[in-house]
Amino acid sequence: MTLPDVLLLTLLSAMWGASYIFMRIAGPALGPIPLMAVRVLIAGGLLVVLARSVGQTPDFRGRWRQFLLMGAIGNAIPFVLIANAVIHLNASIAAILNATVPLFTTLVSTRWLGERLGRRRLIGAGLGILGVSVLVGWSPLPVTPTVLLATAQALLAALSYAFTAVYARKRFADLSPLQAAVGQVCGGGVLLAPLMLLAPAGGRLTLPVILSVLALAIPCTVLAYFIYFRLIANAGPTKTSTVTFLIPLFGILWAAVFLEEPVNFGVVAGLGVILVSVWLVLAERRGPAAGKPDARR
């Protein structure tokens, strides 16, 4: 990578890592569904403007069913699961758990696409399970049913992202990353908007909450995608995938600085084991899906 690309990768990781503290601030006030609905509606509108400006508007009429499915498994379901999990977990722990997406993608690809589960991938998957156990068992949080349920929600969100990546490889290979992102985010917005009537926001709209929502929608989604697309074009999808390793590091940093979340040995050890497992998996992954965005933060 060139120096500008390295700086952009670092900025992208910092923004996606910060998304967890914004969810931790705004989630308890608005509720997971209203928070994520507003996020994807704002981001979807801005992404449509961006796509039109560069002549990459996706075919909504011809692919609306596929975009709705992508919006469900790639935005609506995992966004709400993560936003709810962050309320009961530390933001840093939620960011680390989200780093397991490549592990789940490997398992889904093996089952759905018939890919070979090589030795490196098998060891990586095993280490990933160990890393999650270390993270949850030795974290600063007490191991209560609520914490375990929130952990399960974060892992289910990672599994949902894995299905998104594999589905994109099968159905959206002819779309650019920007077109896939626009279709997915807009599909998620269409699905989440009606649910706001069933689960309206119940908290107060304070200035920190409003700023957190705007930060989630604009820098953490729209601007992040713009940088993501440029990195894929300049450095390639494989090098861009190293963002997976940096996001939890920034998640821990921002949570410690702005939310004063504790960082103990369990958090560091769990992060280390999970990142090693992801490295083992990504070292063997090569394919078009690496270049597809998943809008997962």
FENURWO-V929695 format. One record per backbone hydrogen bond with DSSP energy under -0.5 kcal/mol. CO is the residue of the C=O (numbers start at 0). NH is the residue of the N-H. E is the energy in kcal/mol with one decimal. If there is no record, write none. Layout:
BEGIN
co->{CO:CO}
nh->{NH:NH}
e->{E:E}
END
This chain:
BEGIN
co->{1:2:3:4:5:6:7:8:9:10:11:12:13:14:16:17:17:18:19:20:21:22:25:26:28:30:31:32:33:34:35:36:37:38:39:40:41:42:43:44:45:46:47:48:49:50:51:57:58:59:62:63:64:65:66:67:68:69:70:70:71:74:75:76:77:78:79:80:81:82:83:84:84:89:90:91:92:93:94:95:96:97:98:99:99:100:101:102:103:104:105:106:107:108:108:108:115:117:118:119:120:121:122:123:124:125:126:127:128:129:130:131:132:133:135:137:141:143:144:145:146:147:148:149:150:151:152:153:154:155:156:157:158:159:160:161:162:163:164:165:166:167:171:175:176:177:178:179:180:181:182:183:184:185:186:187:188:189:190:191:192:193:193:194:194:203:205:206:207:208:209:210:211:212:213:214:216:217:218:220:221:222:223:224:225:226:227:228:229:230:230:231:235:236:238:239:240:241:241:242:243:245:246:247:248:249:250:251:252:253:253:254:254:263:264:265:266:267:268:269:270:271:272:273:274:275:276:277:278:280:280:283:286:287:288}
nh->{5:6:7:8:9:10:11:12:13:14:15:16:17:18:19:20:21:22:23:24:25:26:29:30:202:34:35:36:37:38:39:40:41:42:43:44:45:46:47:48:49:50:51:52:53:55:54:59:62:63:66:67:68:69:70:71:72:73:74:75:76:78:79:80:81:82:83:84:85:86:87:87:88:93:94:95:96:97:98:98:99:100:101:102:103:104:105:106:107:108:109:110:111:112:113:114:117:121:122:123:124:125:126:127:128:129:130:131:132:133:134:135:136:137:138:265:143:147:148:149:150:151:152:153:154:155:156:157:158:159:160:161:162:163:164:165:166:167:168:169:170:171:174:179:180:181:182:183:184:185:186:187:188:189:190:191:192:193:194:195:195:196:197:197:198:205:209:210:211:212:213:214:215:216:217:219:221:222:223:224:225:226:227:228:229:230:231:232:233:234:235:235:239:240:241:242:243:244:245:246:247:249:250:251:252:253:254:255:256:257:258:258:260:267:268:269:270:271:272:273:274:275:276:277:278:279:280:281:282:283:284:285:289:290:291}
e->{-2.3:-2.4:-2.3:-2.7:-2.3:-2.3:-2.8:-2.4:-2.3:-2.3:-2.6:-2.3:-1.6:-1.0:-0.8:-0.7:-1.7:-2.0:-1.9:-1.6:-2.6:-2.5:-2.6:-2.8:-1.8:-2.0:-2.3:-2.5:-2.4:-2.0:-2.5:-2.2:-2.3:-2.6:-2.9:-2.0:-2.0:-2.6:-2.1:-1.7:-2.2:-2.9:-2.5:-2.0:-1.1:-3.3:-1.1:-1.5:-1.6:-0.6:-2.6:-2.1:-2.2:-2.7:-2.7:-1.9:-2.5:-2.4:-1.1:-3.2:-2.8:-2.7:-1.7:-2.2:-2.8:-2.7:-2.2:-2.4:-2.9:-0.8:-0.7:-1.0:-1.8:-2.1:-2.1:-2.0:-2.5:-1.7:-0.6:-1.2:-1.6:-1.4:-0.5:-0.7:-1.9:-2.7:-1.9:-1.7:-2.8:-2.7:-2.1:-1.8:-3.5:-1.5:-0.6:-1.6:-1.3:-2.4:-2.6:-2.6:-2.7:-2.0:-2.6:-2.1:-1.8:-1.9:-3.0:-2.2:-2.0:-2.5:-2.7:-2.5:-2.5:-2.2:-0.6:-0.7:-1.7:-2.6:-2.4:-2.3:-2.4:-2.3:-2.1:-2.1:-2.2:-2.4:-2.0:-1.7:-2.1:-2.3:-2.2:-1.7:-2.0:-1.8:-2.4:-2.0:-2.7:-2.5:-1.6:-1.7:-2.7:-2.1:-1.6:-2.4:-2.2:-2.6:-2.4:-2.3:-2.8:-2.4:-2.1:-2.3:-2.1:-2.3:-1.7:-2.3:-2.3:-0.7:-0.5:-0.8:-1.2:-1.5:-0.5:-0.5:-1.7:-1.6:-2.4:-2.7:-2.0:-2.1:-2.2:-2.3:-2.2:-2.0:-2.9:-2.4:-1.5:-2.9:-1.0:-2.1:-2.1:-2.1:-2.6:-3.1:-1.7:-2.5:-2.2:-2.1:-2.6:-3.1:-1.1:-0.7:-1.8:-1.6:-1.4:-1.9:-1.9:-1.4:-0.9:-2.1:-0.6:-2.2:-2.6:-2.4:-2.1:-3.1:-1.9:-2.2:-2.3:-3.0:-0.7:-1.2:-1.9:-1.9:-3.2:-2.6:-2.3:-2.4:-2.4:-2.3:-2.6:-2.1:-2.1:-2.4:-2.4:-2.2:-1.7:-3.2:-2.0:-1.3:-0.8:-0.5:-1.4:-1.5:-1.5}
END
